[in-house]
Amino acid sequence: MNSTTETSGVTENEVCELLAAAYRDFNARNIDAVLARLHPEVEWANGMEGGHVHGREEVRAYWTRQWKILDPHVDPVSIKYRGEDRWVVEVHQVVRNLEGDVLVDTIVHHAYRVASGFIQRMDIEITTESQNRNTQQ
């Protein structure tokens, strides 16, 4: 891959830092910093209830609901360019209840569309590896 992605106009390093910073801020519950990285009309996968939420304020409301009942922590393991402004982040995800008990400890893949320096869409990809890890617990 070139130092600049084909159509987004940003470098690979810039996108990797954008995504890594979003994970750091999510884990720190710095919601405004994450939302600033999202396109105003972002489409974001709703891992709790299914479907997608649309726009920054719906993402805020989704995370606020989520954090009232769960304590998710997501650490990127790798970030790879898939072409056509698509990026896949392999993530180690640990979800605890509010008492600190581990409910989920797995690897998931988050697929992003990034353009003009903003995250435009996030999808959750279910893999055989993540299904196997969840059933072993």
N, C-alpha and C positions, 0 to 999 in steps of 0.2 A: 504494500500500500504506500502511496505517496505520503509526504508529510501533511498534505491537506486532503481531506476527504473530497470525493468527486463533486458533490453539489452543495455541501453545507457551508463551505467557505471558512471552516475552522480547522485547526490542525488536530491530528490524532492526540497529541499531548493535552491540548485544551479540552477536548471531549473527555479524555480519561480523568483529568482533574475535575471537570464539571461533575461527572458521575461520582467519583470518589468523595468529593466534598459534600454532595447531596447525601450520601450514606453517612458520613461523619456527623452532619448536622441533624439528620433524622435520628440517629442513635443518641445524640445529645438533646433531642426534643427541641431543637432550635427551628421551629416550624417556619418562621418568617424567612430564614435564610434558605431553606429548601424551596419554599414557594417562589422566591425570587429567581430561582434557576429554571422554573417551569414556564412554558409558554402560557400566556393568559387563557388560552382555550385548550389547555392540555387535556388529553384523554388518559386516565390513570386506572389501572386494574384495581378492582375492589376484591381483594383476596378473602375478605370475610363474608361478604354477602353475594358475590358474583357480579358479573358485568363490569362496567366502567363508570367512574365518576368523571364529570366534565367541568373544567375550569378550576382555577386556583381555590376559589372559596368552597367548592364541593370537595376538593382534596383536603382542605383544612378541616371541614366538618367530618369527613371520613376518618382522618387520623385522630381527631379529638374523640370520636366515639370509640375507636379502637383502643386508644390509650387509657380509657376509663375502665376497660375490662381485661386488657392484655398488656404485656410488656415485651414487645418484639425488639430484637436486636439483629441487625443484618450487617455482615462484614463481607465486602467484595473480596473474592479470591482471585478472579481474573476478569479482565475487560477485553473483549475482542470485537473488531469491526467485521460486520457481516456483509457490507455493501449496501448501496442505496440508502445511506444515512441511517442504517440499522446497526445497533450495538447490542451485544449480549454480555451480561455481567453474571458470572457464576458467583453465587452468594452463599455463605454459611449463615443460615437463619436459625436463631434460637428464640423461641417464644415461651414466655413464662406467664403464669397467672400472677395476679397482684400480690399473692403470698410468696412468690419467688419459686414456685414449683415449675420445673421444666415440662412443658406440654409438647413441644416440637423441637427437635434438633436435627436439622437436615440441610442438604444442599439444594438450592433452587436456582433457576435461571430466569433472570429478568431481561426482557428484550425492550430496547429503547429505540425510539426515533428521535434523532437530535438534528436540529437545523438552526442556523443563525445564532448559535450559542445558547439555545434553549432546549429543554426536554419537551418534546411535543406529544409523546405517547409512551406509556409503559404497559407491557403485558407480562404476565407470569407464564412461563413455560414449564409444564410438568414433565419431568424426565423419569426414566426407569430408576435411576439412582436415587432420586428423592422419594419415589414410591417405596423402594426397598428399605431405605433408612427409616422411614416412618413405620413400616410394618414390623421392623425388628425391635422396636421399643416397647 
